[in-house]
Amino acid sequence: MTDSPNRYVEELFDDEAEAPFGMTQVWTPELHRGVMDMIRNAPRPRTPAIEKYLTVMPKFSDHEVIEVAAYWTDHCTDEPPATRPGPSFLANPKPVDLTTKILEYAISAALRLYDRRRAADWYARWRDRRTGRPVKRHSSMYSFFEGGFDNCLECVRDMDELSGGFDRDCAELLRSVRPAADLTEREVALIAWVTAQRHPAIRFLAQHAANRLWYVDLFRRDVFVFSGRAVTPCPIPFTVNPVTIADYVRDASRCDQRVVAWSGKHTYRVAQRYGRHVLIMTSSYYGPSRGQAEMDYAVWLSPATPDEATTLVDDFAASLPATYRKIALWYDPRRGSVMRSYTGEHPIGVWGKHWMSGLGVDRTFGSEQEAIAALEAQELDWLKAGKRLDNFYLRLPNTPT
């Protein structure tokens, strides 16, 4: 049987089939409407199909998650308790309670959308099903604003605050009339959550004169701007993590502007400009087990003119976080070669007149200038061919210059 939306929908209602995770890739609002029609018309019990559907829905579909969970609350809570087998990779997996899982998906979506009534109601139902002691501290990787919750005392208090406390805190912040950059990240997150149900994940640009902070959102899909009082859409065309970047560099003959900044040994922030198109990348370091920093996202911003793009790069450089320091674009004698990783290619960097790879000297040129010019030309050829610049790291080679 070939992969298709219809196949995945059938698996939702097949008691023997596991959750069809392929549906995540083909999910659309139109497909959702069809699934909801099938749920409404399916014979009882509907809870297993609903839990599988919530499991495979994309993370950014909070409104649709609320619709599914609300239907389940209104029509299915009287169904017999149901479970499914726990993860097979565990030695002694416990059965998964489907009602608990449905409530967890529902609570997270309701929190992100600031649906105070439903979040509190579903959380009370969820806690009624919990056994054992509450956890001592917040254990979710997401904040409460972002839909992260557990049964710690902090989350219990936050749920109580949904009755009006967060509204009051937000109103007090807005009355303070402080510059956007003077607000803490939690204060920005609170205002964005309460006033616009938006969730800033990474601040990548600050324009102090204009009182604007630029963010990529929680699910790395959108860019928005915070003015100190309100969240507004990105004022220029943008794309986050595009599949191909050839269109951005098609007319370029070179990279017109670069910024490379490092925090410590691993995490970096990078900007590159090609005419009026600007590429910005940030990274996170997840510890020694994963070896090096990994790119959080790549966002392309496309203002109307090269001059406006130049200003964006200058603003990016001027607003780097305090722990970041700009370094030489290609190599630093103390820190090492700036190794660049491209899709489908071995990492490559410059060290003096040499190209460096992960294995050592890759090529030697007549001078440092020749080595840099050749790598810039190779990079542009790769980007025009559809490859992406997807990571950076520092390598201090043991080789002469």
Secondary structure, DSSP 8 states (H G I E B T S, - for coil): ----HHHHHHHHT-TTS---TTHHHH--HHHHHHHHHHHHHS-S--HHHHHHHHHHS-TT-HHHHHHHHHHHHHHTTTS---EE---TTSSS---EEHHHHHHHHHHHHHHHTT-HHHHHHHHHHHHHH--S---SS---SS-TTTT---SSHHHHHHHHHTTTHHHHHHHHHHHH---GGGS-HHHHHHHHHHHH---EEEEEEEETTTTEEEEEETTSS-EEEE-SS-EEE-SS-EEES-S--HHHHTT-SS--EEEEEEETTTEEEEEEEETTEEEEEEEE---GGG-S-EEEEEEEE--SSHHHHHHHHHHHHHT--TT-EE--SSEETTTEEEEEEETTS--BEEETTEEEETTEEEEE-SSHHHHHHHHHHHHHHHHHTT--EEEEEEE------
